[in-house]
């Protein structure tokens, strides 16, 4: 066993940069002479970090628990306590990054600029001698007698896989790595887009571009799955916005294909149905000649109003006094529980993260692949994904740190 070692981190995103930084820190603390190289397919590292949180980088959350995650959550419970939110914030503070939080517990850099997070990571990597290789896509990984050979020319004694998932524009950068894993017999949980929007059957055109408050309830086969509340964005294809995207991890693709998945939206979450009915009845008595369109304008954006009126069979200039009981019932029901049938999830190109990935059963508690000694994995590649709110970046920090430190621990 020789003293000089090389570590290749494949992927220069959040988990890869954290893995490289913590590996370098561990090597320095143990006085090990090791070269750490980060290979990134893009023209710069950390591109996805720069666009998270609308450019503000929601890097963690004040409250983190296993309930915020999906997939192999037992693995989260093993990894997260080793490097948790407090450890992550301490790491960033040591790199000069201060943080703040909003009323919902979302944690941001004090600058509210995602570039500050990337700058902190880059500072730490530069300080510890990590080498960056951009525009270097790893398309082939081969096992050799003394390690691994990347693209037929880069040798590595140890490897950390951190290419992320297939979300956004990442698919072209991840296929080769996942092919390598599958060829090695590593089980990969089915990969689907997560934190993505819903496509809706026969979606009304009038709602395109509408943004409105809503309480959403997801149902499959007549059973409730999950609910969320917040701003709903109505698009040409269906329903988007954080409130909708939060629900995408709860639904099974097979149920969507069978046509048994629905989203019910309460467009007046701050108004009880009986209060809405009383409001309607009061106006019908005091202003019987009020057009229904005017009544609806006082409640909802015009696009939603038009769609609900059309469903109730009511013309814009119909007076309140001329509405039938059936029309009243349909219109008010639409306001409080309009039901849409889901015909699909938006694809990876529209998703924030990936659902699925390397199964936890394929990994040791150190995040080393059992079938590939010396190869570790972290971040979105693993079968764990979180809700919106900083949970996915926290998983990147936690898993990256654990993989990086444990990887160096393999050196004798």
Buried (B, 14 or more C-beta within 10 A) or exposed (E): EEEEBBBBBBBBBBBBBBBBBBBBBBBBEEEBEBBBBBBBBBEEBBBBBBEBBEEBBBBBBEEBEEEBBBBBBEBBEBBBEBBBBEBBBEBBEEBEBEBEBEEEEBBBBEBEBBBBBBBBBBBBBEEBEBEBBEEBBBBEBEEEEEBBBBBEEBEBBBBBBBBBBBBBEBBEBBEBBBEBBEEBEBEBBEBBBBBBBBBBEEBBEBBEEBEBBBBBBBBBEEEEBBBBBBEBBBBEBBBBBBBBBBBBBBBBBEBBEEEBBBBBBBBBBEBEBEEBBEBBEEBBEEBEEBBBBBBBEEBBBEBBBBBBBBBBEBEEEBBBEBBEEEBBEBBBBBBBBBEBBBBBBBBBEBBBBBBBBBBBEBBEEBBBBEEBEBBBBBBBBBBBBBBBBBBBBBBBBBBBBBBBBBBBEBBE
